[in-house]
Amino acid sequence: MKNPDFLQINPDFSAPEKPKPKLNFSWKTNEQIEVKPLYTKDDIISTEHLDYLSGLPPFLRGPYPTMYIQRPWTIRQYAGFSTAEESNAFYLSLIHISEPTRPY
């Protein structure tokens, strides 16, 4: 039996390229607003309100500098637009769909 000449053998051991799956780590809020895991400068280029301070005119970020950092936003901002029964039903529906984001 003759020994094979391994210098003449040129096998191709490379694996065929598989398409990489596109990973999407974004998620949506209850209001269907897409939230990305990372924001860069490019994401805020068209944002107009970044040069404003809260507590100063034109009050785009609220009337108080600390706004709701010290005191959380509460449901009373919705009050007065319907009957008591309709308001209670609305509040209960908000409670059932909401996800807590901050421990108070």
N, C-alpha and C positions, 0 to 999 in steps of 0.2 A: 504494500500500500504506500502510496506517495504522500508526503507531507504537503499540506496546502501552503501556498505562498500568500502570507497575510499582507504583504505589501501591495498585492494586486487587488485586495478586497477593500472596497470603499463603501461601507454601509452608512445609511442615513439614520442616525439615532434621534434626530430631533422630533419632538412631538408636534402634531398639528396644532396650530394656534386656535384656541377656543375664544369666542367673543366674550369679553368681560361683561358681567351683568352690571347694569347701571344702578347704583345704589342711591336711593332717595331717602334721606333722613329727615325730610321736611314733614311737618304734621299740620293739621288744621284745627283751628279753634272751633267752638260751638257755632260761631258766626261764619264759619267757612273761610276764615282768613288764614292764608298759608304762612307758617312760621318756619323759617330756615334755621338750621342748627348753628350757622355762622353767618354774620353779616360783615361786609367789608365797606371801604370808602365808596366803592362803586354803587352800593345799595342806597346810599343817602345823598347822592348827587342832586337828585331832583326834589329833595325834601326842603320845603320852604320855611318851616317854622324853627329851624335849628338856631337861628341867631336871635331868638326872642327869649326873654326871661319870664318866669311866672311871677305874677304880682305887679307887673308893669304893663302899660298899654302896648299893644292892642289886646292884651289878656288872652292870647292864644293858648297859653298853658295854664290858665286858671287865675283866679283873683288873688291867691295867696302863694308866697314863695314855697312853702312846704306842702301845700295842697293836701293830698291824701296820703302822704308818707307817714305823718304822725297819727292821723285819724282816717281809718279806711272809708272808702266810698260806700255809702249805704243805700238801701233800697228806697228810702224816702224821696229820692229824686224822681221816682215814678208816680208818686202819689198825686191824687186830685184830678185824674183824667177819665175816671169812670166811676161806676157805683162801687160800693164796698165789696159786694159779692164778686164782681168782675175783677177788681183789684186783687182780692185774695186768691182767686183762681190764677191770675197772672203771676203773682208772687210764688205760689206753689209750683207752677210750671217752671219758673226760673230756678227754683231751688232744686228741682228734680234733674234739670239738665246741666246745672253748673258743676264745675270742678274746682275745688279749693286750690288757690294758687299761693296764698300766704297764710301762715298761722297767725291768728289774732289773739 
